Amino acid sequence: MISSLFHLARSARTGFVLAREGALALVDPSVLPPLARGMIRLGRLIERRGAGTSATRLAAALTRLGPSYVKFGQFLATRPDVVGMKIASDLSALQDRMPPFPMAQARAAIEAAHGQPLEALFSSFGEPVAAASIAQVHRARLKDGREVAVKILRPGIRDRFHRDLGAMRFGAELAERRSAEARRLRFTGVVETLARSVTMEMDLRLEAAALSEFAENTKDDPDFRVPAPDWQLTAREMLVDEWIDGVRLADIEGLRAAGHDLPALGRNVIQSFLKHAIRDGFFHADMHPGNLFVDAQGRLVAVDGGIMGRLGLKERRFLAEILLGFITRDYRRVAEVHFEAGYVPGHHAVEDFAQAIRAVGEPIHDKSADQISMAKVLTLLFEITGMFDMATRTELVMLQKTMVVVEGVARTLDPHLDMWSTAEPVVREWITHNLGPLGRIEEAGRGAGALFSSLARLPETIQRAERVLGQLEDASRQGFALNERSVEAIGRAEGRGNRWVTGALWLIAALIAWEVLG
């Protein structure tokens, strides 16, 4: 009860800041229930004048609320199915920039991590070159002369995120109890995904591991690389990896001056991302221009492995067949893939879903490459998702949103880039290898291995089954125990029921009294 009051207080403060900064203007009241519409109208009464454009309003509100909400806003930019394409687009512009914390605190964090003075580790250590919601980055030089980037966690950031995520969970659970659409979109799942992502980001050893895995996957790619972490100096509170000397992908004039082929770089951005997603099942999920460089050899270099996406073999096959279906205009196959993956409930007809997919795919084939809006394509896909009761797949939504960002980056390099023809060689190569004869043999081998593994575990499985049956028999004799959340839910339901009963009794008593006195 007390924790709920704290969460309500924090939620009230969040609502006040959003209203004050004018962010409530982004909400369409026509889709809300009457009570919510009234609250939106009340909230807009305290809106600050001159709040600016919709994008700056939301960015200002989230920045004022602090690092947790900046990170939450960036995360929601990958979930247009939850917040809508317009808000997701505005959130994509949200810059994760915070004032740097003092050098004294950075020094203290390094010395606490390694138990020795900073000067014993580095021959030089510069002022912060970038500061974000979770960490800031310094340029430094090691004793052996190598230049490195040193990423240091913000002091006290874990406690701050823990408090704010508690309030977000409370709000998501409240929404799911009252809204079927919130349950379909899995609001609590959105918060839990953010919580897992942030937890991993706040242990910089895990980011080093992500960079290491990413580098291993791409070691044979001639036109892409990842900075190597220094495992001896990396700790929970700090990450040390090689300093990248290159031109930022956002610096178009700098790329031209360095003599780089911009259209080739655009194709490299698209094809590298698809290789990572489809071939490796492990991709950089924050590929904005600030995280991408081009080195002197013309290779694309991705930094900051804090947000990574992962796809299983099933999701990679789904993605490859979906892309190929759009490229070849085989909408029936696109629909069948959704049903085979179990993403669309079986009570819907494949033909109806194929018709809806055609409405998404056909408009893009009669236009030139620079006229195709992937944001519009995604909007239609999310509408169809809701029409056919397709449950939200967090990893696929993150992938789709990252594809839009990647396409935007590539289009700044080549405005006439055709994403579909650029993607086709990567998609066809993966499908030919994995769904052709060789792929079938490999799949059969994996199936045989899984079968033998299951047989080896058969005695243990039988023992566990016997234990479960015994527990069921005990429960049938003694009754089933409920966990605390179930008991609380029943209590709340009983409380609501009792309030209705009490109200009804008072109403009956009032009517009787009125009859007697009348």
C-alpha positions in Angstrom: 0.0 0.0 0.0 2.8 2.5 1.0 4.8 1.6 -2.1 1.7 2.2 -4.3 1.3 5.7 -2.7 4.9 6.5 -3.5 4.4 5.3 -7.1 1.2 7.4 -7.4 3.1 10.4 -6.2 5.9 9.9 -8.7 3.3 9.3 -11.5 1.6 12.5 -10.5 4.8 14.4 -10.8 5.5 12.9 -14.2 2.0 13.9 -15.3 2.5 17.4 -14.1 5.8 17.8 -15.9 4.3 16.4 -19.2 1.4 18.7 -18.9 3.5 21.7 -18.0 5.8 21.2 -21.0 2.9 20.8 -23.4 3.5 17.1 -24.2 -0.2 16.3 -23.6 -0.9 18.1 -26.9 0.5 15.0 -28.7 -2.3 12.8 -27.3 -5.4 12.2 -29.4 -8.3 12.5 -26.9 -10.8 11.0 -29.3 -9.4 7.5 -28.8 -9.6 7.8 -24.9 -12.4 6.9 -22.5 -14.4 9.9 -21.1 -12.5 10.1 -17.8 -9.1 10.2 -19.5 -10.3 12.8 -21.9 -11.3 15.0 -19.0 -7.9 14.5 -17.4 -6.2 15.5 -20.6 -8.3 18.7 -20.8 -7.5 19.6 -17.2 -3.8 18.9 -17.7 -3.7 21.3 -20.7 -4.9 24.1 -18.5 -1.5 24.3 -16.9 0.5 24.1 -20.2 3.4 26.5 -20.4 3.0 29.1 -23.1 5.5 29.0 -26.0 6.2 25.3 -25.4 7.5 24.9 -28.9 6.9 22.1 -31.5 5.6 18.7 -30.6 9.1 17.1 -30.8 10.7 19.7 -28.6 7.8 19.6 -26.1 8.2 15.9 -25.5 12.0 16.1 -25.5 11.9 18.9 -23.0 9.5 17.1 -20.6 11.5 13.9 -20.7 14.8 15.7 -20.2 13.4 17.6 -17.2 12.2 14.3 -15.7 15.7 13.0 -15.7 18.0 10.2 -17.1 15.5 7.4 -16.6 12.8 9.1 -18.7 15.3 10.1 -21.4 16.2 6.5 -21.8 12.6 5.5 -21.7 11.8 8.0 -24.4 14.6 6.6 -26.6 13.3 3.1 -26.0 9.7 4.1 -26.9 11.1 5.4 -30.2 11.6 1.8 -31.1 8.0 0.9 -30.3 5.8 2.8 -32.7 3.2 0.0 -32.2 2.8 1.3 -28.7 3.0 5.1 -29.0 2.2 5.6 -32.7 4.5 6.6 -35.6 4.2 10.3 -35.0 5.3 10.2 -31.3 7.9 7.5 -32.2 9.3 9.9 -34.9 9.5 12.8 -32.4 11.2 10.6 -29.8 13.8 9.5 -32.4 15.0 13.1 -32.3 15.5 12.9 -28.5 19.2 13.5 -27.8 20.6 11.5 -24.9 22.8 14.4 -23.8 23.3 15.3 -20.2 25.7 17.6 -18.4 28.9 15.8 -17.6 29.7 14.9 -14.0 32.9 16.3 -12.4 36.3 14.9 -13.2 36.8 14.2 -9.5 33.9 11.7 -9.6 35.3 10.1 -12.7 38.7 9.7 -11.1 37.1 8.2 -7.9 35.1 5.6 -10.0 38.3 4.5 -11.9 40.4 4.3 -8.7 37.6 2.4 -6.9 37.4 -0.1 -9.7 41.1 -0.8 -9.9 42.4 0.1 -6.4 45.2 2.3 -7.7 45.7 5.9 -8.8 44.5 7.0 -12.2 48.0 8.0 -13.2 49.1 4.4 -12.7 46.7 3.3 -15.4 46.8 6.1 -18.0 49.6 8.3 -19.2 47.0 11.0 -20.1 43.3 11.3 -19.3 41.1 14.0 -20.9 37.9 15.9 -20.0 34.6 14.1 -21.1 34.0 14.2 -24.8 30.4 13.0 -24.5 27.9 12.7 -21.6 24.6 10.7 -21.7 22.0 9.5 -19.3 23.9 6.5 -18.1 27.5 7.2 -18.6 30.1 9.6 -20.1 33.1 9.1 -22.3 36.7 10.3 -21.9 39.6 10.1 -24.3 42.7 8.7 -22.7 46.2 7.2 -23.5 47.5 4.0 -22.0 51.0 3.5 -20.7 51.9 1.6 -23.9 50.8 4.5 -26.1 47.5 3.2 -27.3 44.6 5.7 -27.4 41.4 4.5 -25.8 37.8 5.6 -25.0 36.9 5.3 -21.4 33.2 5.0 -20.6 32.3 5.7 -16.9 28.9 5.0 -15.3 27.2 8.0 -13.7 27.4 8.0 -9.8 24.1 6.9 -8.2 22.4 6.1 -11.5 21.4 2.5 -10.4 19.3 3.8 -7.5 17.7 6.5 -9.7 16.6 4.0 -12.3 15.4 1.5 -9.7 13.0 4.1 -8.3 11.7 5.3 -11.7 11.3 1.8 -13.1 9.1 0.9 -10.1 6.8 3.8 -10.9 6.7 2.8 -14.6 5.8 -0.8 -13.7 3.0 0.4 -11.5 1.6 2.5 -14.3 1.9 -0.3 -16.8 0.1 -2.8 -14.5 -2.6 -0.3 -13.8 -3.1 0.3 -17.6 -3.3 -3.4 -18.3 -5.9 -4.0 -15.7 -8.2 -1.4 -17.3 -7.4 -1.7 -21.1 -7.6 -4.7 -23.4 -5.4 -2.8 -25.9 -2.8 -2.2 -23.2 -2.8 -6.0 -22.6 -2.4 -6.7 -26.3 0.5 -4.3 -26.6 2.0 -5.7 -23.4 2.7 -2.5 -21.5 4.3 -4.4 -18.7 6.4 -6.3 -21.2 7.6 -2.9 -22.6 8.7 -1.8 -19.1 10.4 -5.2 -18.4 12.3 -5.1 -21.7 13.5 -1.6 -20.8 14.5 -2.8 -17.3 16.5 -5.7 -18.8 18.2 -3.4 -21.3 19.1 -0.8 -18.7 20.3 -3.4 -16.3 22.7 -4.7 -18.9 23.7 -1.1 -19.9 24.6 -0.4 -16.3 27.1 -3.3 -16.1 29.7 -2.2 -18.6 31.3 -5.6 -18.6 28.2 -6.8 -20.4 28.6 -4.1 -23.0 32.2 -5.2 -23.5 31.0 -8.7 -24.0 28.5 -7.5 -26.6 31.2 -5.7 -28.5 33.4 -8.8 -28.3 30.6 -11.1 -29.7 29.8 -8.5 -32.3 33.5 -8.3 -33.4 33.7 -12.1 -33.5 30.7 -12.3 -35.8 32.0 -9.7 -38.2 35.7 -10.5 -38.2 35.6 -11.7 -41.8 33.5 -8.8 -43.1 35.9 -6.6 -45.2 33.9 -3.4 -44.9 32.7 -3.4 -41.3 34.4 -3.6 -37.9 33.8 -3.0 -34.2 36.3 -1.5 -31.6 38.0 -4.1 -29.4 37.4 -3.8 -25.6 40.4 -3.9 -23.2 39.4 -6.7 -20.8 42.1 -5.9 -18.3 40.8 -2.4 -17.6 37.1 -2.9 -18.1 35.1 -3.3 -14.9 31.4 -3.0 -13.8 31.6 0.8 -13.6 33.9 1.4 -16.6 34.5 0.2 -20.1 37.8 0.8 -22.0 38.0 0.1 -25.7 40.0 1.4 -28.7 39.6 5.0 -29.7 38.2 5.3 -33.2 39.9 7.8 -35.5 37.5 8.3 -38.4 34.8 10.5 -39.9 31.4 10.5 -38.3 28.7 9.3 -40.7 26.7 12.4 -39.9 29.6 14.6 -41.4 28.7 14.4 -45.1 31.1 17.1 -46.1 33.9 15.5 -44.1 33.2 12.1 -45.8 33.4 13.8 -49.3 36.6 15.6 -48.3 38.1 12.3 -47.3 37.3 10.9 -50.7 34.7 8.2 -49.6 32.1 6.9 -52.0 28.8 8.0 -50.4 26.4 5.7 -52.4 28.7 2.7 -51.6 28.7 3.6 -47.9 24.9 3.8 -48.0 24.7 0.3 -49.4 27.2 -0.9 -46.8 25.1 0.5 -44.0 22.0 -1.4 -45.2 23.7 -4.7 -46.1 25.9 -4.8 -42.9 22.8 -4.4 -40.7 20.9 -7.1 -42.5 23.9 -9.5 -42.3 24.1 -8.9 -38.6 20.3 -9.4 -38.1 19.7 -12.4 -40.5 23.1 -14.1 -40.7 24.2 -13.7 -37.1 20.9 -13.0 -35.2 22.8 -10.3 -33.2 22.5 -6.6 -34.4 23.3 -3.1 -33.2 19.9 -1.6 -32.3 21.1 2.0 -32.0 22.6 2.7 -35.4 22.1 6.4 -35.5 24.8 8.5 -37.2 26.5 9.4 -33.9 27.4 5.8 -33.4 28.8 5.2 -36.9 32.2 6.2 -38.3 34.2 5.5 -41.4 37.9 4.8 -40.9 40.8 5.6 -43.2 40.3 2.2 -45.0 36.7 3.1 -45.8 35.3 0.5 -43.4 32.1 1.2 -41.4 32.8 1.2 -37.7 30.0 0.9 -35.1 30.6 2.1 -31.5 28.5 1.9 -28.3 27.2 -1.6 -27.8 24.8 -0.6 -25.1 21.7 -1.5 -27.0 21.8 -4.7 -29.0 19.1 -6.8 -30.5 19.0 -10.6 -30.8 16.9 -12.9 -33.0 16.5 -16.6 -32.8 16.6 -18.9 -35.9 12.8 -18.8 -36.1 12.7 -15.0 -36.2 15.6 -14.8 -38.7 13.8 -17.1 -41.0 10.6 -15.1 -40.5 12.4 -11.9 -41.3 14.2 -13.2 -44.4 11.0 -14.7 -45.9 9.0 -11.5 -45.1 11.6 -9.3 -46.9 11.8 -11.7 -49.9 8.1 -11.8 -50.1 7.8 -8.0 -50.3 10.7 -7.9 -52.8 9.1 -10.5 -55.1 5.5 -9.4 -54.3 4.5 -12.9 -53.1 2.0 -11.7 -50.5 0.5 -15.1 -50.0 3.9 -16.4 -48.8 4.3 -13.4 -46.5 0.9 -14.3 -44.9 1.7 -18.0 -44.7 5.0 -17.2 -42.8 3.0 -15.2 -40.2 0.7 -18.2 -39.6 3.6 -20.8 -39.6 5.4 -18.7 -37.0 2.3 -18.7 -34.9 2.2 -14.9 -34.8 -1.4 -14.6 -36.2 -4.2 -16.7 -34.5 -5.4 -19.6 -36.5 -9.1 -18.5 -36.6 -8.1 -15.8 -39.2 -7.9 -16.7 -42.9 -4.6 -16.7 -44.7 -6.3 -15.2 -47.7 -7.6 -12.2 -45.7 -4.2 -11.6 -44.2 -2.5 -11.8 -47.6 -5.0 -9.2 -48.9 -4.1 -6.9 -46.0 -0.3 -7.4 -46.7 -0.9 -6.6 -50.4 -2.3 -3.2 -49.3 1.0 -2.6 -47.6 3.3 -3.9 -50.4 1.7 -2.8 -53.6 2.1 1.0 -53.1 5.8 0.8 -52.7 6.4 -1.1 -56.0 5.1 1.6 -58.3 7.3 4.4 -56.9 10.9 5.3 -57.3 13.2 4.4 -54.4 13.3 8.0 -53.0 9.5 8.2 -52.8 9.0 5.1 -50.6 8.4 6.0 -47.0 9.3 3.1 -44.7 7.6 5.0 -41.8 4.3 4.8 -43.8 4.9 1.1 -44.5 5.4 0.4 -40.8 2.3 2.4 -39.9 0.2 0.1 -42.1 1.9 -3.0 -40.8 1.1 -2.1 -37.2 -2.5 -1.3 -38.1 -2.8 -4.8 -39.7 -1.2 -6.3 -36.6 -4.0 -5.0 -34.5 -6.7 -6.0 -37.0 -5.6 -9.6 -37.0 -5.0 -9.9 -33.2 -1.3 -10.4 -33.7 0.5 -10.2 -30.4 3.4 -7.7 -30.2 6.8 -9.3 -30.8 9.3 -6.9 -29.0 12.4 -8.2 -30.8 10.7 -7.8 -34.2 9.4 -4.3 -33.5 12.9 -3.2 -32.4 14.3 -4.7 -35.6 11.7 -3.0 -37.8 12.3 0.4 -36.1 16.1 0.0 -36.4 15.6 -0.8 -40.1 13.9 2.6 -40.5 16.7 4.4 -38.7 19.3 2.5 -40.8 17.4 3.4 -44.0 17.4 7.0 -42.9 21.1 7.0 -42.3 21.7 5.4 -45.7 19.4 7.9 -47.5 21.5 10.8 -46.2 24.4 9.2 -48.0 22.4 8.4 -51.2 19.0 10.0 -51.4 18.0 7.6 -54.3 19.0 4.4 -52.5 16.6 1.5 -53.1 16.5 -0.4 -49.8 14.7 -3.4 -51.4 17.2 -4.0 -54.2 20.0 -3.4 -51.8 18.6 -5.9 -49.3 17.9 -8.6 -51.9 21.4 -10.1 -52.3 21.8 -10.6 -48.5 18.3 -12.0 -48.1 18.6 -14.4 -51.0 22.0 -15.7 -49.9 20.7 -16.5 -46.4 17.6 -18.2 -47.8 19.6 -20.2 -50.4 22.0 -21.4 -47.7 19.5 -22.0 -44.9 16.3 -23.1 -46.7 17.9 -24.9 -49.6 19.2 -28.5 -49.7 22.3 -27.7 -47.5 20.1 -25.9 -45.0 17.7 -28.8 -44.8 20.6 -31.2 -44.1 21.9 -28.8 -41.3 18.4 -28.5 -39.9 18.0 -32.3 -39.9 21.4 -32.5 -38.1 20.2 -30.0 -35.4 17.0 -32.0 -35.0 18.8 -35.2 -34.6 21.1 -33.6 -32.0 18.1 -32.3 -30.1 16.5 -35.7 -30.2 19.6 -37.5 -28.8 19.9 -34.7 -26.1 16.3 -35.3 -25.1 16.8 -39.1 -24.9 19.8 -38.5 -22.7 17.7 -36.5 -20.3 14.7 -38.9 -20.4 15.4 -40.5 -16.9 15.6 -37.1 -15.3 12.4 -36.0 -17.2 10.6 -39.1 -15.9 11.7 -38.3 -12.3 10.5 -34.7 -12.6 7.2 -35.8 -14.0 6.7 -38.2 -11.1 7.4 -35.3 -8.6 4.9 -33.1 -10.4 2.2 -35.8 -10.3 2.9 -36.3 -6.6 2.6 -32.6 -5.9 -0.7 -32.5 -7.9 -2.0 -35.4 -5.8 -1.0 -33.6 -2.6 -2.7 -30.4 -3.8 -5.9 -32.3 -4.7 -6.0 -33.6 -1.1 -4.9 -30.4 0.7 -6.0 -27.6 -1.7 -3.9 -25.2 -3.8 -1.9 -22.4 -2.3 -2.1 -19.0 -3.8 0.8 -16.6 -4.2 0.8 -13.2 -2.7 -0.2 -11.3 -5.9 -3.2 -13.6 -6.4 -4.3 -13.1 -2.8 -3.9 -9.3 -3.3 -5.9 -9.4 -6.5 -8.7 -11.4 -4.9 -8.7 -8.9 -2.0 -9.0 -6.0 -4.3 -11.9 -7.7 -6.2 -13.6 -8.5 -2.9 -13.1 -4.9 -1.8 -14.7 -3.6 -4.9 -17.6 -6.1 -4.6 -18.1 -5.1 -0.9 -18.2 -1.4 -1.8 -20.9 -2.1 -4.4 -22.9 -4.2 -1.8 -22.5 -1.5 0.9 -23.6 1.2 -1.6 -26.6 -0.9 -2.6 -27.6 -1.4 1.1 -27.4 2.3 1.8 -29.5 3.0 -1.3 -32.2 0.5 -0.2 -32.1 1.9 3.4 -32.6 5.4 2.0 -35.5 4.3 -0.2 -37.2 2.6 2.8 -36.7 5.7 5.0 -38.1 7.9 2.2 -41.2 5.6 2.0 -41.7 5.5 5.8 -41.2 9.3 6.3 -43.2 10.1 3.1 
